[in-house]
Amino acid sequence: MSTRRDFIRVTALGAAVLPLHQTFGLGKLFENKPIVVSTWPNLKANTAAWGVLSKGGRSLDAVEQGGRVVEADPTDTSVGYGGLPDREGRVTLDACIMDDQGNCGSVAFVQGFMHPVSIARMVMEKTPHVMLVGAGAEKFALDNGFKKENLLTPQAEKTWKEWLKKSEYKPDHSIVKPNHDTIGILALDDQGKLSGACTTSGMAFKMHGRVGDSPIIGAGLYVDGDVGAATATGVGEEMIRISGSHTIVELMRQGRTPQEACEEAVKRVIKKHGEKAKDLSVAFLALSKDGVIGAYSTNNVFSYTLTTPDKTNLVIKAPSYFP
């Protein structure tokens, strides 16, 4: 299913999977910039982003390119081309992008366009708006040169038809058979500028019209150039309820470390659900303007990918509230 959680394959590709988050990453100040971090084992995303950053490019360009790589990967069942459809068999996509100055763009419930993250950037740069949705976003994409195409792969269609036999919606957040996910990617360029992007096809077999946190500025992604950036992955409704990414950045503004801020956001989700939160996949990833990383999740399945001038595509297991 989701190649980003396939640790065996990741290792075979040459990236180290580090179960001890203390070894690298969390709480460490990476003074040697640039830096890129992304949710899950996103080797391709980080490599694409690093291709921009290592040449002195902008963090905004880097996160867009990282998102586009995953959107175009037919083996990834939770983002873009190859994403599992909703219960009506339609692949619907959400994405957003944001820079250090608070400029942001977003699209939601988009069908037939492979790169919603780039459409979101165009919304940011060519319109006075932040978010376009559905048919309006699709018309905007067509008007600006994006090509409409079928994103439902034969494998995704086969999986959907198998699901139709029972039509039971039981979200599975396990590491073995995940049915939803997101790529959130954060970057700090060598000029000290932060940017972030988030893109997803959302929960598999969701109700037609459902939109999660990924395209919502402040929920799935938030960037403040004076403080830091945060992104989320998992059950989007939970991030929306606590404005998760914005909450983390505001906690950082108040003096919390990125790690402390991520932990507090997860604890707010758990407070609402108690022990039932064990069954919820909720994870946050944060990067401060100074190059410090934080990551935390409800359950013990979340990892993130780190790339710096000294560390290449390290997949690091994040700590969690529940073991």
Secondary structure, DSSP 8 states (H G I E B T S, - for coil): --GGG-HHHHHHTT--EES-TTTTTBT-B--S--EEEEESS-HHHHHHHHHHHTTT--HHHHHHHHHHHHHT-TT-TTSSTT----TTS---EEEEEEETTS-EEEEEEE-S-S-HHHHHHHHHHHSS-SEEEHHHHHHHHHHTT--------HHHHHHHHHHHTT-------SSSS-----EEEEEE-TTS-EEEEEEE--STT--TT---STTSBTTTEEEETTTEEEEEEE-HHHHHHHTHHHHHHHHHHTT--HHHHHHHHHHHHHHHHGGGGGG--EEEEEEETTSBEEEEESSTT-EEEEE-SS--SEEEE--BS--
